Amino acid sequence: MARVRNEFWRNIITALIVSLLLLWAALGPAAAQAPGEPAADVTMAEKAVEEAIEKPEKPQFSGSVDMLSQYVWRGIGLSRGSVVFQPSMTVSYKGLAVNVWGNFDTNERNPFGATNPNRGAAKWNETDLTVSYSREVIKNLTLTGGIIYYALDSNNAAFDSFEVYGAFDYAFPWFNVGFGVYKEVANLPGWYLDWYITRSFDLPVNLPKPFGKPTLDLYASWSAELSTSKAAFPTEDGSYYQSLHAGQLMATINFPVGKYLTFSPKIVYWYALGGQSTYTIRNLSWDGTQNHILGGASMSFNF
């Protein structure tokens, strides 16, 4: 057991070093980039007036609907051979946010179903509620804390799940990096660690009205799972699952439509990070594979 833990932490340290090297390589050009100059027609007086005008804060409402070729959660495939729809709604005010998210499987075929394996019917099988608070503590550094309640239907789990989490995001000139820690406190206890890097580009494309300027979002993340429940994450040797877990690569193109809507096709690749994760993810996924590629699109609004 001690050897497994030592190997786990060596893998964590190696992954962090690789991530830092990638960040350093990406930051090099950004550090050499001179800050953008203000537009010539904006005078210092005009800027001072604009900054002095205090806009009243109002609640923000946003939502989206994803249509995807598969539902994958933290690298684990939770659908197979069907299209899923995932609506989401968020209300936020002064850093406090409440989000409701759901998953509708058009042909649910869960081989591990508790009451009806492979029932082969359209089903709303998950509803998640997230309450969070975010605050920029220093320039470009935002801290977030919150809770997530996962409500699953009776065919997909004997118990619902409840997590508390904390995370940070730092905005460099060219990209953002972040790290989050999630703790399961209700059932099947364990820790989930996740770190990411993301960047957004303006695309050199001019579209006719009502379309706005399209952007490209690139996202990469890596995770680790420290489970203290053998039932939650089975391993080949019967030990506790404490391993680097899954990686994710995602590319999204955003097409603004008018003032409030955005249409976003995307492609996502999830992959096991080797070691114990290959066996565990493969045996938990409904399609029996440790790597997943999926695609689809979302329509989102914000006002």
FENFEN-V927542 format. One line per field, one symbol per residue. ss: DSSP state (h for helix, s for strand, l for the rest). A space follows every 10 residues. Layout:
ss=???
This chain:
ss=lhhhhhhhhh hhhhhhhhhh hhhhhhhhhh hhllllllll lllhhhhhhh hhllllllls ssssssssll lssllsslll lllsssssss sssllsssss ssssssssll llllllllll ssssssssss ssssssssll ssssssssss ssllllllll ssssssssss sllllsssss ssssllllls ssssssssss ssllllllll slllssssss ssssssslll llllllllll lsssssssss ssssssslll ssssssssss sslllhhhhh hhhhllllll lsssssssss ssl
